[in-house]
Amino acid sequence: MRLLVIGSTGQVARALSVRGAQAGHDVIGVGRPQIDLEHPTGLGDLFASVSPDVVINAAAYTAVDKAENDAARADAINHTGAVALARSAEAMGLPFIQISTDYVFDGLKGAPYLEADTVSPVNVYGRTKALGETGVLAAHPSALVVRTSWIYAAEGTNFVRTMLRLAADRDHLNVVNDQIGRPTEAEALAVALLSLSQSLRSGADGGLLHVANDGEASWRDFAEAAIHGAGLKAHVEGVPTSDYPTPAARPRDTRLDLTKAQRDYDVRLPDWRDSLERCLTAMGAGGRGA
């Protein structure tokens, strides 16, 4: 299978390249200057030159706080740029996967969100991603929009790496404990996306789909598991969101219901603790209980 991945330097894109190659797939990642989602041109020529079996859009504007004052750029990348990709893929008859986020929800449901639940984002990032979802499915009705959450990887800038860096220099960390979600490792998600790509090629339905590591955690739980799993001794204190005001509001409980992915697509990611242990080992930071 030949995959065209948009956003070659991101965590998920890199994981797709690694896992795809391991599985014997041909993964072509493209980003700037080959493609600029703020000014998407020449998409048909790009798709024709690569001749992919599936197109996956892993590019996104993910700086949640910065987006509050950079809404036009966030919208161009997360919304209108994504729609342009979907429209070109539809025109060429190519299966298309758009990666979205749990931040399209307001976190007030008090239970895991179903794909059919109404979106109600509380920040610019979430709004642009929600508009991207609607626009992609309008432009490419058989596309698959995969919502995921709390992405991290052994490389790049992410929560796990930040916590380990801080814990190496401090004895005590305060981390928010009243925001809940599903930490998801990029490589675990990549394996699922490869499987979903095969399913789309075989005629599976598109639409909305929730894919994340199993289990749930607060940011404090996640930080403690990473720090102690890496063998560091820093104490992790849970604190309320109100202690750490940020430019962008955060939803409090964005757990995604994973039933549809498991039932209809046979996609089941490991428990988040197991994926975190694998990631820490890949980082050379030890495994759980190190």
Secondary structure in CASP SS format (residue, H / E / C, confidence):
PFRMAT SS
TARGET T0000
AUTHOR 0000-0000-0000
METHOD secondary structure of the structure
MODEL  1
M C 1.00
R E 1.00
L E 1.00
L E 1.00
V E 1.00
I E 1.00
G C 1.00
S C 1.00
T C 1.00
G C 1.00
Q H 1.00
V H 1.00
A H 1.00
R H 1.00
A H 1.00
L H 1.00
S H 1.00
V H 1.00
R H 1.00
G H 1.00
A H 1.00
Q H 1.00
A C 1.00
G C 1.00
H C 1.00
D E 1.00
V E 1.00
I E 1.00
G E 1.00
V E 1.00
G C 1.00
R C 1.00
P C 1.00
Q C 1.00
I C 1.00
D C 1.00
L C 1.00
E C 1.00
H C 1.00
P C 1.00
T C 1.00
G C 1.00
L H 1.00
G H 1.00
D H 1.00
L H 1.00
F H 1.00
A H 1.00
S H 1.00
V H 1.00
S C 1.00
P C 1.00
D C 1.00
V E 1.00
V E 1.00
I E 1.00
N E 1.00
A C 1.00
A C 1.00
A C 1.00
Y C 1.00
T C 1.00
A C 1.00
V C 1.00
D C 1.00
K H 1.00
A H 1.00
E H 1.00
N H 1.00
D C 1.00
A H 1.00
A H 1.00
R H 1.00
A H 1.00
D H 1.00
A H 1.00
I H 1.00
N H 1.00
H H 1.00
T H 1.00
G H 1.00
A H 1.00
V H 1.00
A H 1.00
L H 1.00
A H 1.00
R H 1.00
S H 1.00
A H 1.00
E H 1.00
A H 1.00
M C 1.00
G C 1.00
L C 1.00
P C 1.00
F E 1.00
I E 1.00
Q E 1.00
I E 1.00
S E 1.00
T E 1.00
D H 1.00
Y H 1.00
V H 1.00
F C 1.00
D C 1.00
G C 1.00
L C 1.00
K C 1.00
G C 1.00
A C 1.00
P C 1.00
Y E 1.00
L C 1.00
E C 1.00
A C 1.00
D C 1.00
T C 1.00
V C 1.00
S C 1.00
P C 1.00
V C 1.00
N C 1.00
V H 1.00
Y H 1.00
G H 1.00
R H 1.00
T H 1.00
K H 1.00
A H 1.00
L H 1.00
G H 1.00
E H 1.00
T H 1.00
G H 1.00
V H 1.00
L H 1.00
A H 1.00
A H 1.00
H C 1.00
P C 1.00
S C 1.00
A C 1.00
L E 1.00
V E 1.00
V E 1.00
R E 1.00
T E 1.00
S C 1.00
W C 1.00
I E 1.00
Y E 1.00
A C 1.00
A C 1.00
E C 1.00
G C 1.00
T C 1.00
N C 1.00
F H 1.00
V H 1.00
R H 1.00
T H 1.00
M H 1.00
L H 1.00
R H 1.00
L H 1.00
A H 1.00
A C 1.00
D C 1.00
R C 1.00
D C 1.00
H E 1.00
L E 1.00
N E 1.00
V E 1.00
V E 1.00
N C 1.00
D C 1.00
Q C 1.00
I E 1.00
G E 1.00
R C 1.00
P C 1.00
T E 1.00
E E 1.00
A H 1.00
E H 1.00
A H 1.00
L H 1.00
A H 1.00
V H 1.00
A H 1.00
L H 1.00
L H 1.00
S H 1.00
L H 1.00
S H 1.00
Q H 1.00
S H 1.00
L H 1.00
R H 1.00
S C 1.00
G C 1.00
A C 1.00
D C 1.00
G C 1.00
G E 1.00
L E 1.00
L E 1.00
H E 1.00
V C 1.00
A C 1.00
N C 1.00
D E 1.00
G C 1.00
E C 1.00
A E 1.00
S E 1.00
W H 1.00
R H 1.00
D H 1.00
F H 1.00
A H 1.00
E H 1.00
A H 1.00
A H 1.00
I H 1.00
H H 1.00
G H 1.00
A C 1.00
G C 1.00
L C 1.00
K C 1.00
A C 1.00
H E 1.00
V E 1.00
E E 1.00
G E 1.00
V E 1.00
P C 1.00
T H 1.00
S H 1.00
D H 1.00
Y C 1.00
P C 1.00
T C 1.00
P C 1.00
A C 1.00
A C 1.00
R C 1.00
P C 1.00
R C 1.00
D E 1.00
T C 1.00
R C 1.00
L E 1.00
D C 1.00
L C 1.00
T H 1.00
K H 1.00
A H 1.00
Q H 1.00
R H 1.00
D H 1.00
Y C 1.00
D C 1.00
V C 1.00
R C 1.00
L C 1.00
P C 1.00
D E 1.00
W H 1.00
R H 1.00
D H 1.00
S H 1.00
L H 1.00
E H 1.00
R H 1.00
C H 1.00
L H 1.00
T H 1.00
A H 1.00
M H 1.00
G C 1.00
A C 1.00
G C 1.00
G C 1.00
R C 1.00
G C 1.00
A C 1.00
END
